[in-house]
């Protein structure tokens, strides 16, 4: 158990809908990362927050947004869902920026199925 | 742009045999390299990481990896695999001031008795 929790574990929804994925980082961690794992794209970095502020952005679609709240939990919002958004979404956390040397601890993921 | 290539999609080895998983990276500066393992239905767990210094790094579960700058490689090894090592293994690259990890496509490891 990494100490990172993600809810829900599974989510089934329809095209065009909007969903929210939630992540609670390990106690004491200030950085949260979101990744998408799909069969065709592999594991891709989406976005990183550090202490409530966006720190780095990857291949995140405009239909997707995220935020980190004062209690450090994070939410990833996916809207206007398409079939291709079906994937496993991971959250990871780390203590904070250490010049790239920080270990990222991954949660168990949320499996999203868009029908 | 940074990238990672794991040329072996699937590897099958016998229990007790040695293992080597290949990883090649492309990074414009000094790379930070990581190996993660993903068991079915689980998140990713860090096996080991390399930042600098000794090019042979030891990790958890008896794994080790060797950084070879001249070959842009960071191959993962284990002298004797156990059935519990069956999983998917991911190599990743980051760098100085760069927390965005770029992952390879993964290698699925199957262990046969």
Contacts between the chains, C-beta under 8 A, distances in Angstrom:
chain1	res1	chain2	res2	distance
A	2	B	43	6.1
A	2	B	45	7.2
A	4	B	43	7.2
A	31	B	99	7.1
A	33	B	99	7.4
A	42	B	103	6.3
A	42	B	104	7.6
A	42	B	105	4.8
A	42	B	106	7.0
A	43	B	90	6.4
A	43	B	103	4.1
A	43	B	106	7.4
A	44	B	103	7.6
A	45	B	100	4.9
A	45	B	101	6.1
A	45	B	102	7.1
A	48	B	99	6.0
A	48	B	100	7.0
A	55	B	99	7.3
A	56	B	99	6.1
A	56	B	100	5.2
A	58	B	100	5.8
A	90	B	43	6.1
A	90	B	44	7.1
A	92	B	44	7.7
A	94	B	99	7.5
A	97	B	97	7.9
A	97	B	99	6.3
A	99	B	96	5.6
A	99	B	97	5.4
A	100	B	32	5.1
A	100	B	94	4.8
A	100	B	95	5.4
A	100	B	96	5.3
A	100	B	97	5.7
A	100	B	98	4.9
A	100	B	99	5.8
A	101	B	32	6.5
A	101	B	49	7.9
A	101	B	51	5.6
A	102	B	99	6.6
A	103	B	46	5.5
A	103	B	49	6.9
A	104	B	46	7.5
A	104	B	99	7.8
A	104	B	101	6.8
A	105	B	46	7.7
A	106	B	36	7.6
A	106	B	43	3.7
A	106	B	44	4.2
A	106	B	45	7.3
A	107	B	43	5.3
A	108	B	41	7.5
A	108	B	42	6.1
A	108	B	43	4.7
A	109	B	43	5.8
